[in-house]
Amino acid sequence: MSLSEQVEEALQSIRPYLIADGGDVAIEEITADNVVRLKLLGNCGSCKMSFMTMKAGIEQAIMKAVPAITAVQAINLAEPA
C-alpha cells in the first residue's frame, strides 16, 4: 500500500466526525521528506476550532497510523494568535 493510500485510510477513520460538523479534509501532497500537506474543506477551513481539530484529531490519526510520516500541515489553516 502506498504512503498516500495509508494516509487516506487514516483520514477515513476521522472523516465521519469532520463531515458531521460540515467539513472534510483532502490530501494536497506528500513531500519527498514525508510531510503530509492537507487542505481543510467546508466548515473545517473556517472554524475557530480547526487548529485543535488539526492537531488533536487529524495529525494524531495520521502519525499513529503511518509512522513514516514526519509531519502534518494544513495549507489553509491559520494558527491561533
Biotite code that builds the C-alpha atoms (Angstrom):
import biotite.structure as struc

atoms = struc.array([
    struc.Atom([0.000, 0.000, 0.000], chain_id="A", res_id=1, res_name="MET", atom_name="CA", element="C"),
    struc.Atom([1.404, 3.404, -0.973], chain_id="A", res_id=2, res_name="SER", atom_name="CA", element="C"),
    struc.Atom([2.062, 6.166, 1.535], chain_id="A", res_id=3, res_name="LEU", atom_name="CA", element="C"),
    struc.Atom([-0.809, 8.151, 0.038], chain_id="A", res_id=4, res_name="SER", atom_name="CA", element="C"),
    struc.Atom([-3.183, 5.206, 0.448], chain_id="A", res_id=5, res_name="GLU", atom_name="CA", element="C"),
    struc.Atom([-2.086, 4.738, 4.062], chain_id="A", res_id=6, res_name="GLN", atom_name="CA", element="C"),
    struc.Atom([-2.702, 8.410, 4.848], chain_id="A", res_id=7, res_name="VAL", atom_name="CA", element="C"),
    struc.Atom([-6.083, 8.282, 3.119], chain_id="A", res_id=8, res_name="GLU", atom_name="CA", element="C"),
    struc.Atom([-7.006, 5.228, 5.206], chain_id="A", res_id=9, res_name="GLU", atom_name="CA", element="C"),
    struc.Atom([-6.053, 7.102, 8.396], chain_id="A", res_id=10, res_name="ALA", atom_name="CA", element="C"),
    struc.Atom([-8.197, 10.046, 7.296], chain_id="A", res_id=11, res_name="LEU", atom_name="CA", element="C"),
    struc.Atom([-11.156, 7.717, 6.727], chain_id="A", res_id=12, res_name="GLN", atom_name="CA", element="C"),
    struc.Atom([-11.090, 6.895, 10.451], chain_id="A", res_id=13, res_name="SER", atom_name="CA", element="C"),
    struc.Atom([-11.798, 10.518, 11.408], chain_id="A", res_id=14, res_name="ILE", atom_name="CA", element="C"),
    struc.Atom([-13.621, 11.755, 8.312], chain_id="A", res_id=15, res_name="ARG", atom_name="CA", element="C"),
    struc.Atom([-17.130, 10.922, 9.698], chain_id="A", res_id=16, res_name="PRO", atom_name="CA", element="C"),
    struc.Atom([-16.531, 13.367, 12.584], chain_id="A", res_id=17, res_name="TYR", atom_name="CA", element="C"),
    struc.Atom([-15.423, 16.114, 10.202], chain_id="A", res_id=18, res_name="LEU", atom_name="CA", element="C"),
    struc.Atom([-18.369, 15.536, 7.883], chain_id="A", res_id=19, res_name="ILE", atom_name="CA", element="C"),
    struc.Atom([-20.779, 15.592, 10.841], chain_id="A", res_id=20, res_name="ALA", atom_name="CA", element="C"),
    struc.Atom([-19.613, 19.164, 11.503], chain_id="A", res_id=21, res_name="ASP", atom_name="CA", element="C"),
    struc.Atom([-19.914, 20.171, 7.841], chain_id="A", res_id=22, res_name="GLY", atom_name="CA", element="C"),
    struc.Atom([-16.248, 19.815, 6.950], chain_id="A", res_id=23, res_name="GLY", atom_name="CA", element="C"),
    struc.Atom([-13.753, 17.466, 5.377], chain_id="A", res_id=24, res_name="ASP", atom_name="CA", element="C"),
    struc.Atom([-10.066, 17.217, 4.540], chain_id="A", res_id=25, res_name="VAL", atom_name="CA", element="C"),
    struc.Atom([-8.150, 16.462, 1.337], chain_id="A", res_id=26, res_name="ALA", atom_name="CA", element="C"),
    struc.Atom([-4.535, 15.459, 0.736], chain_id="A", res_id=27, res_name="ILE", atom_name="CA", element="C"),
    struc.Atom([-2.788, 18.152, -1.318], chain_id="A", res_id=28, res_name="GLU", atom_name="CA", element="C"),
    struc.Atom([0.591, 16.428, -1.416], chain_id="A", res_id=29, res_name="GLU", atom_name="CA", element="C"),
    struc.Atom([3.063, 14.248, 0.411], chain_id="A", res_id=30, res_name="ILE", atom_name="CA", element="C"),
    struc.Atom([6.524, 15.782, 0.092], chain_id="A", res_id=31, res_name="THR", atom_name="CA", element="C"),
    struc.Atom([9.789, 13.946, -0.541], chain_id="A", res_id=32, res_name="ALA", atom_name="CA", element="C"),
    struc.Atom([10.577, 14.155, 3.185], chain_id="A", res_id=33, res_name="ASP", atom_name="CA", element="C"),
    struc.Atom([7.199, 12.579, 4.076], chain_id="A", res_id=34, res_name="ASN", atom_name="CA", element="C"),
    struc.Atom([5.359, 15.714, 5.168], chain_id="A", res_id=35, res_name="VAL", atom_name="CA", element="C"),
    struc.Atom([1.622, 15.453, 4.508], chain_id="A", res_id=36, res_name="VAL", atom_name="CA", element="C"),
    struc.Atom([0.092, 18.713, 3.309], chain_id="A", res_id=37, res_name="ARG", atom_name="CA", element="C"),
    struc.Atom([-3.680, 18.845, 3.720], chain_id="A", res_id=38, res_name="LEU", atom_name="CA", element="C"),
    struc.Atom([-6.436, 21.230, 2.757], chain_id="A", res_id=39, res_name="LYS", atom_name="CA", element="C"),
    struc.Atom([-9.278, 21.692, 5.224], chain_id="A", res_id=40, res_name="LEU", atom_name="CA", element="C"),
    struc.Atom([-12.617, 21.859, 3.437], chain_id="A", res_id=41, res_name="LEU", atom_name="CA", element="C"),
    struc.Atom([-16.059, 23.242, 4.258], chain_id="A", res_id=42, res_name="GLY", atom_name="CA", element="C"),
    struc.Atom([-16.539, 24.293, 7.863], chain_id="A", res_id=43, res_name="ASN", atom_name="CA", element="C"),
    struc.Atom([-13.123, 22.882, 8.790], chain_id="A", res_id=44, res_name="CYS", atom_name="CA", element="C"),
    struc.Atom([-11.470, 25.648, 6.792], chain_id="A", res_id=45, res_name="GLY", atom_name="CA", element="C"),
    struc.Atom([-13.200, 28.451, 8.677], chain_id="A", res_id=46, res_name="SER", atom_name="CA", element="C"),
    struc.Atom([-13.990, 27.018, 12.127], chain_id="A", res_id=47, res_name="CYS", atom_name="CA", element="C"),
    struc.Atom([-12.315, 28.682, 15.105], chain_id="A", res_id=48, res_name="LYS", atom_name="CA", element="C"),
    struc.Atom([-11.553, 25.201, 16.482], chain_id="A", res_id=49, res_name="MET", atom_name="CA", element="C"),
    struc.Atom([-9.902, 23.969, 13.281], chain_id="A", res_id=50, res_name="SER", atom_name="CA", element="C"),
    struc.Atom([-6.403, 24.344, 14.765], chain_id="A", res_id=51, res_name="PHE", atom_name="CA", element="C"),
    struc.Atom([-7.358, 21.962, 17.580], chain_id="A", res_id=52, res_name="MET", atom_name="CA", element="C"),
    struc.Atom([-9.090, 19.601, 15.141], chain_id="A", res_id=53, res_name="THR", atom_name="CA", element="C"),
    struc.Atom([-5.924, 19.560, 13.066], chain_id="A", res_id=54, res_name="MET", atom_name="CA", element="C"),
    struc.Atom([-3.519, 18.957, 15.956], chain_id="A", res_id=55, res_name="LYS", atom_name="CA", element="C"),
    struc.Atom([-5.571, 16.689, 18.219], chain_id="A", res_id=56, res_name="ALA", atom_name="CA", element="C"),
    struc.Atom([-7.504, 14.799, 15.591], chain_id="A", res_id=57, res_name="GLY", atom_name="CA", element="C"),
    struc.Atom([-6.158, 14.738, 12.073], chain_id="A", res_id=58, res_name="ILE", atom_name="CA", element="C"),
    struc.Atom([-2.428, 14.951, 12.841], chain_id="A", res_id=59, res_name="GLU", atom_name="CA", element="C"),
    struc.Atom([-2.574, 12.309, 15.576], chain_id="A", res_id=60, res_name="GLN", atom_name="CA", element="C"),
    struc.Atom([-4.605, 9.898, 13.456], chain_id="A", res_id=61, res_name="ALA", atom_name="CA", element="C"),
    struc.Atom([-2.124, 10.130, 10.585], chain_id="A", res_id=62, res_name="ILE", atom_name="CA", element="C"),
    struc.Atom([1.034, 9.987, 12.711], chain_id="A", res_id=63, res_name="MET", atom_name="CA", element="C"),
    struc.Atom([-0.256, 6.970, 14.645], chain_id="A", res_id=64, res_name="LYS", atom_name="CA", element="C"),
    struc.Atom([-1.385, 5.038, 11.563], chain_id="A", res_id=65, res_name="ALA", atom_name="CA", element="C"),
    struc.Atom([1.545, 5.927, 9.284], chain_id="A", res_id=66, res_name="VAL", atom_name="CA", element="C"),
    struc.Atom([4.828, 6.097, 11.248], chain_id="A", res_id=67, res_name="PRO", atom_name="CA", element="C"),
    struc.Atom([6.803, 7.035, 8.102], chain_id="A", res_id=68, res_name="ALA", atom_name="CA", element="C"),
    struc.Atom([5.100, 10.456, 8.064], chain_id="A", res_id=69, res_name="ILE", atom_name="CA", element="C"),
    struc.Atom([7.319, 13.112, 9.644], chain_id="A", res_id=70, res_name="THR", atom_name="CA", element="C"),
    struc.Atom([4.819, 15.984, 9.894], chain_id="A", res_id=71, res_name="ALA", atom_name="CA", element="C"),
    struc.Atom([1.286, 17.038, 9.006], chain_id="A", res_id=72, res_name="VAL", atom_name="CA", element="C"),
    struc.Atom([0.470, 20.551, 7.798], chain_id="A", res_id=73, res_name="GLN", atom_name="CA", element="C"),
    struc.Atom([-2.731, 22.249, 6.741], chain_id="A", res_id=74, res_name="ALA", atom_name="CA", element="C"),
    struc.Atom([-2.083, 24.636, 3.864], chain_id="A", res_id=75, res_name="ILE", atom_name="CA", element="C"),
    struc.Atom([-5.101, 26.823, 4.656], chain_id="A", res_id=76, res_name="ASN", atom_name="CA", element="C"),
    struc.Atom([-5.017, 26.884, 8.445], chain_id="A", res_id=77, res_name="LEU", atom_name="CA", element="C"),
    struc.Atom([-4.159, 29.997, 10.404], chain_id="A", res_id=78, res_name="ALA", atom_name="CA", element="C"),
    struc.Atom([-2.663, 29.242, 13.793], chain_id="A", res_id=79, res_name="GLU", atom_name="CA", element="C"),
    struc.Atom([-4.400, 30.921, 16.741], chain_id="A", res_id=80, res_name="PRO", atom_name="CA", element="C"),
    struc.Atom([-2.893, 34.208, 17.886], chain_id="A", res_id=81, res_name="ALA", atom_name="CA", element="C"),
])
